[in-house]
Structures are given as structure tokens and as C-alpha cells.
């Protein structure tokens, strides 16, 4: 007999818990990435170099697309990281 609603289904609860754990890991990784990029920006500025390197960004997107085991599509991987790069730049601009 199935539960009356999804909230009481053990499979739903288990999967939601696991999704929450992955979401936490994503959050931790995004914050760690932002901290590293902040350090990189400070170093590059101190050296008199441009912070943004479009060639590096394109190589990063290409490498991530090649390394993607799926199920994300290549287009989705690229968009995810384009958005992450834009978010990182916005966050650093507010420093």
C-alpha cells in the first residue's frame, strides 16, 4: 500500500535527503571557488594584470564539456559554467 502523499513516502524522503546533501556540497564548492577566484584577482591586480582572461574561460568551458560524463548535455554544462563565471564576477565586483 502506498502512502497517502509524497511527504510520507520513504523513497521520496530518502531521495530528498540525498538531494539536500548534494545541494550543500554544491554550495560549499561554489563558496570555495569564489574564495579562490578572489585570491587570484587580488594577485593579478597586484601584478598589474587584467583580471578577466576570456581565452582561459573558453578553455575552461571546453575542458569541462569534454570531461562531462553526463547526464548533463554539453550545452547544459557550458551554460552552467557561463552562469557561474558571471555570478563570480558579480560577487567580486561587489567587494
C-alpha positions as CSV (number, residue, x, y, z in Angstrom):
1,X,0.0,0.0,0.0
2,X,1.4,3.4,-1.0
3,X,1.4,6.4,1.4
4,X,-1.4,9.0,1.0
5,X,1.1,11.7,-0.1
6,X,4.7,12.0,-1.2
7,X,5.7,13.5,2.1
8,X,5.3,10.2,3.8
9,X,6.9,8.0,1.1
10,X,10.2,6.7,2.3
11,X,11.7,6.7,-1.2
12,X,10.7,10.4,-1.7
13,X,12.2,11.3,1.8
14,X,15.4,9.4,1.1
15,X,15.9,11.0,-2.3
16,X,15.1,14.5,-1.0
17,X,17.7,14.0,1.8
18,X,20.3,12.9,-0.7
19,X,19.4,15.9,-3.0
20,X,19.8,18.2,0.0
21,X,23.3,16.7,0.7
22,X,24.3,17.3,-2.9
23,X,22.9,20.8,-2.8
24,X,25.0,21.5,0.3
25,X,28.1,20.2,-1.5
26,X,27.4,22.4,-4.4
27,X,27.0,25.4,-2.1
28,X,30.3,24.6,-0.4
29,X,32.1,24.2,-3.7
30,X,30.7,27.5,-5.1
31,X,31.9,29.3,-2.0
32,X,35.3,27.7,-2.1
33,X,35.6,28.6,-5.8
34,X,34.7,32.2,-5.1
35,X,37.3,32.4,-2.4
36,X,40.0,31.1,-4.7
37,X,39.0,33.4,-7.5
38,X,39.1,36.3,-5.1
39,X,42.7,35.4,-4.2
40,X,43.5,35.1,-7.9
41,X,42.0,38.5,-8.6
42,X,44.0,40.2,-5.8
43,X,47.2,38.6,-7.1
44,X,46.6,39.6,-10.7
45,X,45.7,43.2,-9.7
46,X,48.9,43.4,-7.6
47,X,50.9,42.3,-10.6
48,X,49.2,44.8,-12.9
49,X,47.5,42.1,-15.0
50,X,43.9,42.1,-16.3
51,X,41.6,40.0,-14.1
52,X,39.4,38.5,-16.8
53,X,41.0,36.2,-19.3
54,X,38.4,35.3,-22.0
55,X,40.8,32.8,-23.5
56,X,41.1,31.0,-20.2
57,X,37.4,31.0,-19.7
58,X,36.8,29.4,-23.2
59,X,39.5,26.8,-22.5
60,X,37.8,26.0,-19.2
61,X,34.4,25.6,-20.8
62,X,35.9,23.3,-23.5
63,X,37.7,21.2,-20.9
64,X,34.6,20.9,-18.7
65,X,32.5,19.9,-21.7
66,X,35.0,17.2,-22.7
67,X,35.2,15.9,-19.1
68,X,31.5,15.8,-18.6
69,X,30.3,12.1,-18.0
70,X,26.7,13.1,-18.2
71,X,23.8,13.1,-17.9
72,X,24.1,16.9,-18.4
73,X,24.3,17.8,-22.0
74,X,27.3,19.7,-23.3
75,X,25.1,22.7,-23.8
76,X,23.9,22.5,-20.2
77,X,27.5,22.2,-18.9
78,X,28.6,25.2,-20.8
79,X,25.6,27.2,-19.7
80,X,26.1,26.2,-16.0
81,X,29.6,27.4,-16.0
82,X,28.9,30.5,-18.1
83,X,26.4,31.4,-15.4
84,X,28.8,30.5,-12.6
85,X,31.6,32.7,-14.2
86,X,29.1,35.6,-14.5
87,X,27.9,35.1,-10.9
88,X,31.5,35.0,-9.7
89,X,32.3,38.3,-11.5
90,X,29.2,40.0,-10.0
91,X,30.1,38.8,-6.5
92,X,33.7,40.0,-6.8
93,X,32.5,43.4,-8.2
94,X,30.6,44.0,-5.0
95,X,33.8,43.6,-2.9
